[in-house]
Amino acid sequence: MSEWVDVSERLPKDNSGWERYIVTVVSYRNGDPYNPFGDEGYEEVFVLPAIYDSKQKIWHLDWGDYKEELNALITIDDCSISENVVTHWMEYPKPPEIFGTLYRGKDGNSNDNI
C-alpha cells in the first residue's frame, strides 16, 4: 500500500482526468473571541476518499450529507479562521485478488481503476 504524502511536499501528478485518492482532512477552527468554540480553537482529523482534479488543483470530497470542494494549493499554514484543508494524500489501493484475478464487478468490468 502507498505511503501518506504531505501536500506541502507535492500534489498528485498531473493527468488528463480525475483520479481517486485517500486524503487526510483537518477541520481547523482558529482561535477567535467571536468563535462559538472559544478563543483557543480546535482541530478534528478525518480520513476519507476524494477525487482530485489535477487541472484545476481541486479536491472533491463527499461527506455523505454534503459535497465539498477544497483548493489543493491551500495548506494548513494558509488556513483562515474556520476551514477544512487536505493535509496528506495517498493512492487508492488496488482491489483484492480473488482466485488469482482482480475482482470484477457485476458488470464484468475490472475495478482496478477505482
N, C-alpha and C positions, 0 to 999 in steps of 0.2 A: 504494500500500500504506500501511497505517496506520503511525503512529509509536509507539515504545515509550512507555508511560505508567508513571510511578513510582507504586507502590501507596500510598506515603505522601502523594501528592498527591490521588489519587482511585481508587476502585474502579469496575468496570463498572457501568453504570446498572442500577437495579432493574427486573426484569421478572417475568413470571409463570412463567417456566420456566428451564431450564438453557441456557446458551449456551457455545459453544466459543470458546476464545481460544488464543493462543500466549503462553507465560509464560517468564520467566527465573527459575530456581530456584537459590538459593545453598545449598549443603550446608555448613553452618557448624559448625565444631568449635572451640570457645573454648579458650584456654589453660587448662590444669588439670594439676597434677602427677600426678593419677590417670588422665589421658587417655593411652591407649597410643600416641598420635601425638606425645607430648611436651608440654611446657608452653607451647609457642608457638602451638599450634592451627593450623588451616588452613581454607581455603575452596576449594570447587570450584563452578564455574558451569555450568549446563545450560540449554538451550533446548528446550522440548517443548510439545506440545499439552496443553490442560487443559480441563476443563468447570467452569464457575463456577455455583454455586448462589447467586443474589443474595438469596434469602430468608434463608438460614442463614449467608451470608457464608463459604462454604467452597469451596476449590479442590479438585477431584478430579483427581488425577494418575495416569497409567498408565505405570509404568516398564517394562512388559513382563513382568518376572518377578513383580512385585507392584504393588498399587494403594495409593495413599496419599491421605489427606485432610488438607489444611492449612487452618488458621484464617486467613482472609483479613485479619483485623484485626491479626495479629501481623506487625510489621515487623522488619527486620534489627536494629534497635536494641533490640528486645524479646527477642532470641534467648537461649535458655538455653545451657548448656554444649555441647549436641550437638543440632542441629536443622536441618531443611530449612525454607526460607522462600521464598515468592514475592516477588521484588523489583520486577518490571516485568511488564506485560501489553500485548498489542496484539490488535486484532480479527483474526479468522481471515480470510485472503484469500478472495476470490471465486474460483470455478474459472475456468479459461481459456475464452475463446470459441473454439469450433471451427466453422469455416464460418459465422461470423456469429451463432451462438446459443450459449447457455450449454451446457456439456457435460451430457448426461443419462446416468444410469447404465443398466445392463441392464434395470432395472425400468421405465424410461421416465420416471422422476421426475427433476425438476431437482435438482441438488446445490447450489443457491445458498444453502441454509441450513445447510450443513455446518459 
